[in-house]
């Protein structure tokens, strides 16, 4: 019943009966209970609104998306992007804070996230008392309990410095996920994987990260290490977890330095500090022959990556996500030509994400909505702080 209300603009008891398979009396009882919990409101009847002409109008109800808020935090190494949304995921406020990646100690990182949370809640006109669920995305493996395993230089512990413990004292439902896993949640919710049950999402700008969905389920593994990209250190043709944008820039600089690109060509005219993956891919999209040659090479690397994931997880789609997706089409075309040589199974479709650089933030909000929907009825009755009892 609640799932139906959560995704429906408005409904009648008859609609709810058909969806939930309950008797009318039970349906009315459930509607009343959800209303008492502050999750449903009854709308004015259709006759009062001027939309009904004959007979007794049906009672109409709607889900109260304003009954609380959810929070999504993209906690990257160099940024905190915090979004407060209503219970349907509609953004109410968003803030962005830059962090110094060279000073990523655990305690200051926790404090910065807490400060960003409170500032964004205030901007939305809310407090922690009104927050139902919070989801944080971090650049580290994360297990089902929200913890990250030990890392040789404690990088994972610095990126995920006990966020579950830090927030669960004041917010009822807390979820921490790997950032690429949240990119996969975003793509499945509103992106290039809507309606798809088997797909891999690659965050592929500076470093590679991957989120994997098989049979409609996000995969983690015992320690959250599914698709941990250190494996590509040992794969010929990839040789590391560097992203597609990083490789495009690296190979362009090498070609310029090695004289493979004439001094008067667009890539050679860029200052070294400006020669990044975005410029290379933009030039490739415009037809620049030097950039296209580099895009072809990056595409061949992507084909190897796709072949590995295709063999392991048999996806129907591989989606390149994050900011790099905006100019990735020349790379995707090259990769599509090369993938059949890397894979015996049917080749997955290669797609660019439409969600841009905000994909992890979008996934964090979607992840918070997911746990709110799953767990809100198990919470103590909450005061209807945002919208009163009406």
C-alpha positions as CSV (number, residue, x, y, z in Angstrom):
1,X,0.0,0.0,0.0
2,X,2.7,2.5,1.0
3,X,4.8,1.6,-2.1
4,X,1.7,2.4,-4.2
5,X,1.1,5.7,-2.5
6,X,4.8,6.6,-2.7
7,X,4.9,6.4,-6.5
8,X,1.4,7.6,-7.3
9,X,0.2,11.2,-7.6
10,X,-3.1,10.5,-6.0
11,X,-5.4,7.5,-5.5
12,X,-8.7,6.3,-4.2
13,X,-9.4,3.4,-1.9
14,X,-10.6,1.4,-4.9
15,X,-7.2,2.0,-6.6
16,X,-5.4,0.9,-3.5
17,X,-7.6,-2.3,-3.1
18,X,-6.7,-3.3,-6.7
19,X,-3.0,-2.7,-6.1
20,X,-2.6,-4.3,-2.7
21,X,-5.2,-7.1,-3.1
22,X,-6.9,-6.3,0.2
23,X,-10.6,-6.1,1.1
24,X,-12.2,-2.6,1.2
25,X,-12.4,-2.6,5.0
26,X,-8.8,-3.6,5.4
27,X,-7.7,-1.1,2.8
28,X,-9.5,1.7,4.7
29,X,-7.9,0.6,7.9
30,X,-4.4,0.7,6.3
31,X,-5.1,4.1,4.8
32,X,-6.2,5.5,8.2
33,X,-3.1,4.0,9.8
34,X,-0.8,5.6,7.3
35,X,-2.7,8.9,7.7
36,X,-2.2,8.7,11.5
37,X,1.5,8.2,10.9
38,X,1.6,11.4,8.9
39,X,2.4,9.6,5.6
40,X,-0.9,10.2,3.8
41,X,-3.3,13.1,3.5
42,X,-6.9,13.1,2.3
43,X,-7.6,15.5,-0.6
44,X,-10.7,17.5,-1.0
45,X,-13.4,15.5,-2.7
46,X,-13.7,15.9,-6.4
47,X,-17.1,17.6,-6.1
48,X,-15.6,20.4,-3.9
49,X,-12.9,20.8,-6.5
50,X,-15.5,21.2,-9.3
51,X,-14.3,18.0,-11.1
52,X,-17.2,15.7,-10.3
53,X,-20.8,15.8,-11.4
54,X,-22.8,12.7,-10.4
55,X,-23.2,10.4,-7.4
56,X,-21.0,10.2,-4.3
57,X,-17.4,11.2,-5.0
58,X,-14.7,8.8,-4.0
59,X,-12.3,9.8,-1.2
60,X,-8.9,10.7,-2.6
61,X,-5.5,10.4,-0.9
62,X,-1.9,11.3,-1.7
63,X,1.4,10.5,-0.2
64,X,3.0,13.2,1.9
65,X,6.4,13.7,0.4
66,X,6.8,16.5,2.9
67,X,6.4,14.2,5.9
68,X,10.2,14.2,6.3
69,X,13.4,14.6,4.4
70,X,16.2,12.4,3.1
71,X,19.8,13.4,2.6
72,X,22.4,12.3,0.1
73,X,26.1,13.0,0.5
74,X,28.7,12.5,-2.2
75,X,31.8,12.4,0.0
76,X,34.7,12.4,-2.5
77,X,38.3,12.8,-1.5
78,X,38.3,16.5,-2.6
79,X,34.6,17.5,-2.1
80,X,31.4,17.1,-0.1
81,X,28.2,17.6,-2.1
82,X,25.2,17.4,0.2
83,X,21.6,17.3,-1.1
84,X,18.5,17.4,1.1
85,X,15.3,16.2,-0.7
86,X,11.7,15.3,0.1
87,X,10.7,11.7,0.5
88,X,10.2,11.4,-3.3
89,X,13.7,12.6,-3.9
90,X,12.9,16.1,-5.1
91,X,15.7,18.4,-4.2
92,X,15.1,21.0,-1.5
93,X,18.6,22.3,-1.0
94,X,22.1,21.5,-2.2
95,X,25.6,22.6,-1.0
96,X,29.1,21.9,-2.2
97,X,32.3,22.2,-0.2
98,X,35.9,21.7,-1.5
99,X,38.2,19.6,0.6
100,X,42.0,19.5,0.6
101,X,42.9,16.0,-0.7
102,X,46.3,16.2,0.9
103,X,44.8,16.5,4.3
104,X,42.1,13.8,4.5
105,X,42.4,12.7,8.1
106,X,39.4,10.9,9.5
107,X,38.3,13.2,12.3
108,X,38.3,16.4,10.3
109,X,36.5,14.6,7.4
110,X,33.7,13.4,9.8
111,X,33.4,16.9,11.2
112,X,33.2,18.5,7.7
113,X,30.5,16.0,6.7
114,X,28.5,16.8,9.8
115,X,28.8,20.5,9.3
116,X,27.8,20.2,5.6
117,X,24.8,18.1,6.7
118,X,23.5,20.7,9.1
119,X,24.2,23.6,6.8
120,X,22.2,22.0,4.0
121,X,19.4,21.0,6.3
122,X,19.2,24.6,7.4
123,X,19.1,25.8,3.8
124,X,16.1,23.4,3.3
125,X,14.4,24.8,6.3
126,X,14.8,21.5,8.1
127,X,16.7,19.9,11.0
128,X,18.0,16.4,11.8
129,X,14.8,15.7,13.7
130,X,13.0,15.7,10.3
131,X,15.6,13.6,8.5
132,X,14.3,10.0,7.9
133,X,17.3,8.6,6.0
134,X,20.8,9.5,4.9
135,X,23.0,7.9,2.3
136,X,26.8,8.6,1.9
137,X,28.9,7.7,-1.2
138,X,32.6,7.2,-0.6
139,X,35.6,6.2,-2.8
140,X,36.2,3.0,-0.9
141,X,34.8,-0.6,-0.8
142,X,31.8,-0.7,1.6
143,X,30.2,-3.8,3.1
144,X,26.5,-4.3,3.9
145,X,27.0,-2.8,7.3
146,X,28.5,0.4,5.9
147,X,32.1,-0.4,7.0
148,X,35.2,-0.4,4.8
149,X,37.9,-3.0,5.0
150,X,41.5,-2.3,6.1
151,X,43.7,-0.8,3.4
152,X,47.5,-0.9,3.4
153,X,47.8,2.9,3.9
154,X,44.4,3.3,5.6
155,X,43.1,5.3,2.6
156,X,39.7,3.5,2.8
157,X,39.4,4.2,6.5
158,X,40.1,7.9,5.9
159,X,37.5,8.0,3.1
160,X,34.9,6.2,5.2
161,X,35.8,7.3,8.8
162,X,32.9,5.6,10.5
163,X,30.1,7.6,8.8
164,X,27.4,5.1,9.9
165,X,28.3,5.5,13.6
166,X,28.7,9.3,13.2
167,X,25.2,9.8,11.8
168,X,23.0,7.0,13.2
169,X,22.8,8.6,16.6
170,X,20.6,11.4,15.1
171,X,19.2,10.0,11.9
172,X,17.2,6.8,12.0
173,X,18.2,5.2,8.7
174,X,21.9,5.5,7.5
175,X,23.5,3.9,4.5
176,X,27.0,4.1,3.3
177,X,28.0,2.9,-0.2
178,X,30.9,2.9,-2.6
179,X,30.5,5.9,-4.9
180,X,30.5,3.8,-8.1
181,X,27.8,1.6,-6.6
182,X,25.7,4.8,-6.0
183,X,26.4,5.7,-9.6
184,X,24.8,2.4,-10.5
185,X,21.8,3.2,-8.2
186,X,21.4,6.5,-10.0
187,X,21.6,5.0,-13.5
188,X,19.0,2.4,-12.5
189,X,16.7,5.0,-11.0
190,X,16.8,7.8,-13.6
191,X,19.7,7.2,-15.9
192,X,20.8,4.9,-18.7
193,X,19.9,1.7,-16.9
194,X,16.2,2.4,-16.2
195,X,14.4,-0.9,-16.7
196,X,17.6,-2.9,-17.1
197,X,18.4,-5.7,-14.6
198,X,22.0,-6.5,-15.6
199,X,24.5,-3.7,-16.0
200,X,27.9,-2.3,-15.0
201,X,28.5,1.4,-14.4
202,X,32.0,2.8,-14.8
203,X,33.0,6.0,-13.1
204,X,35.9,6.7,-15.5
205,X,37.3,10.2,-15.2
206,X,40.6,10.3,-13.2
207,X,40.3,6.9,-11.7
208,X,38.2,3.8,-12.5
209,X,35.4,2.7,-10.3
210,X,32.6,0.3,-11.0
211,X,29.1,-0.5,-9.7
212,X,27.6,-3.9,-10.7
213,X,23.9,-4.8,-10.8
214,X,23.0,-8.5,-11.6
215,X,19.4,-9.7,-11.7
216,X,18.3,-6.4,-10.4
217,X,20.5,-6.5,-7.3
218,X,23.4,-4.3,-6.5
219,X,26.4,-6.5,-5.8
220,X,28.8,-5.9,-2.9
221,X,30.6,-9.0,-1.8
222,X,31.8,-9.9,1.8
223,X,33.9,-6.8,2.2
224,X,32.3,-4.5,-0.5
225,X,35.0,-5.4,-2.9
226,X,33.0,-6.5,-6.0
227,X,34.6,-4.8,-9.0
228,X,37.5,-3.4,-6.9
229,X,39.6,-2.0,-9.7
230,X,43.1,-2.9,-8.4
231,X,42.6,-6.1,-10.5
232,X,43.3,-4.0,-13.6
233,X,46.9,-3.5,-12.5
234,X,47.4,-7.0,-13.8
235,X,45.4,-6.8,-17.1
236,X,47.3,-6.2,-20.3
237,X,45.9,-3.3,-22.2
238,X,44.7,-1.5,-19.1
239,X,47.6,-1.7,-16.6
240,X,46.0,0.2,-13.7
241,X,42.9,1.8,-12.4
242,X,43.4,5.1,-14.2
243,X,40.3,6.5,-15.8
244,X,39.4,7.0,-19.4
245,X,39.8,10.8,-19.1
246,X,43.2,10.4,-17.4
247,X,44.5,8.1,-20.1
248,X,43.3,10.4,-22.9
249,X,45.2,13.3,-21.3
250,X,48.3,11.2,-20.6
251,X,48.6,9.8,-24.1
252,X,47.9,13.2,-25.7
253,X,50.8,14.7,-23.6
254,X,53.1,11.8,-24.6
255,X,52.2,12.3,-28.3
256,X,52.9,16.0,-28.1
257,X,56.2,15.5,-26.3
258,X,57.2,12.7,-28.7
259,X,56.6,14.8,-31.8
260,X,53.7,12.7,-33.0
261,X,51.5,15.8,-33.1
262,X,52.6,18.7,-35.2
263,X,53.3,21.9,-33.2
264,X,50.5,23.8,-35.0
265,X,47.8,21.2,-34.2
266,X,45.1,22.0,-31.6
267,X,46.4,19.5,-29.0
268,X,50.0,20.9,-29.3
269,X,48.8,24.4,-28.9
270,X,47.2,23.7,-25.5
271,X,49.3,24.4,-22.5
272,X,50.3,21.3,-20.6
273,X,48.1,22.3,-17.6
274,X,45.1,22.7,-19.9
275,X,45.6,19.4,-21.8
276,X,43.1,17.3,-19.9
277,X,40.7,14.5,-20.9
278,X,37.8,16.8,-21.6
279,X,39.8,18.8,-24.2
280,X,41.0,15.7,-25.9
281,X,37.5,14.2,-26.1
282,X,35.9,17.4,-27.3
283,X,38.5,17.6,-30.1
284,X,37.8,14.0,-31.0
285,X,34.1,14.7,-31.2
286,X,34.8,17.6,-33.5
287,X,36.8,15.4,-35.8
288,X,40.4,16.3,-35.0
289,X,42.5,13.5,-36.3
290,X,45.1,13.5,-33.5
291,X,42.4,13.4,-30.8
292,X,40.5,10.7,-32.7
293,X,43.6,8.5,-32.8
294,X,43.9,8.9,-29.0
295,X,40.2,8.2,-28.6
296,X,40.6,5.0,-30.6
297,X,43.4,3.9,-28.2
298,X,41.2,4.8,-25.1
299,X,38.4,2.8,-26.8
300,X,40.6,-0.2,-27.1
301,X,41.3,0.0,-23.4
302,X,37.6,0.3,-22.6
303,X,37.0,-2.8,-24.8
304,X,39.4,-4.8,-22.6
305,X,37.7,-3.5,-19.4
306,X,34.3,-4.3,-20.9
307,X,35.5,-7.8,-21.9
308,X,36.6,-8.5,-18.3
309,X,33.3,-7.3,-16.8
310,X,31.4,-9.0,-19.6
311,X,33.0,-12.3,-18.8
312,X,32.5,-12.0,-15.0
313,X,29.0,-10.5,-14.8
314,X,27.4,-11.0,-18.2
315,X,25.7,-7.5,-18.3
316,X,23.5,-6.3,-21.1
317,X,24.8,-2.7,-20.7
318,X,28.0,-1.1,-19.7
319,X,27.5,2.6,-18.9
320,X,30.3,5.2,-18.8
321,X,29.3,7.6,-16.1
322,X,30.5,10.8,-14.4
323,X,31.7,14.1,-16.0
324,X,33.8,12.2,-18.7
325,X,30.6,10.8,-20.2
326,X,29.8,14.1,-21.9
327,X,32.4,13.6,-24.6
328,X,32.8,9.9,-24.6
329,X,31.0,9.0,-27.8
330,X,34.2,8.6,-30.0
331,X,35.6,6.3,-27.4
332,X,32.4,4.2,-27.2
333,X,32.4,3.8,-31.0
334,X,36.0,2.6,-30.9
335,X,35.3,0.3,-28.0
336,X,32.2,-1.2,-29.6
337,X,34.3,-2.2,-32.6
338,X,36.9,-3.9,-30.4
339,X,34.7,-5.6,-27.8
340,X,33.8,-8.7,-29.8
341,X,37.5,-9.7,-29.9
342,X,37.6,-9.5,-26.1
343,X,34.4,-11.5,-25.2
344,X,32.9,-14.8,-26.2
345,X,29.5,-13.9,-24.8
346,X,27.2,-11.5,-26.6
347,X,28.6,-8.0,-26.4
348,X,26.9,-5.6,-23.9
349,X,25.6,-2.3,-25.2
350,X,28.0,0.6,-24.5
351,X,26.3,3.8,-23.4
352,X,27.1,7.2,-22.1
353,X,25.3,8.3,-18.9
354,X,23.0,11.3,-19.2
355,X,23.5,12.2,-15.5
356,X,26.8,14.1,-15.7
357,X,29.2,14.9,-12.9
358,X,26.3,14.8,-10.3
359,X,25.7,11.0,-10.8
360,X,27.0,10.0,-7.3
361,X,24.9,12.8,-5.6
362,X,21.8,11.6,-7.6
363,X,22.6,8.0,-6.5
364,X,23.0,9.1,-2.9
365,X,19.6,10.7,-2.8
366,X,18.0,7.7,-4.6
367,X,19.7,5.4,-2.1
368,X,18.3,7.4,0.8
369,X,14.8,7.2,-0.7
370,X,15.2,3.4,-1.0
371,X,16.0,2.9,2.6
372,X,13.3,5.3,3.7
373,X,10.7,3.4,1.7
374,X,12.0,0.1,3.1
375,X,12.2,1.2,6.7
376,X,9.9,4.1,7.5
377,X,7.1,1.9,8.9
378,X,9.5,0.3,11.4
379,X,10.4,3.7,12.9
380,X,8.6,5.2,15.9
381,X,5.7,7.5,15.0
382,X,7.3,10.8,14.2
383,X,5.9,14.3,14.8
384,X,4.6,15.9,11.6
385,X,7.1,18.7,11.8
386,X,7.3,19.9,8.3
387,X,3.6,20.3,7.4
388,X,1.6,20.0,10.5
389,X,-1.3,17.6,10.9
390,X,-3.3,18.8,8.0
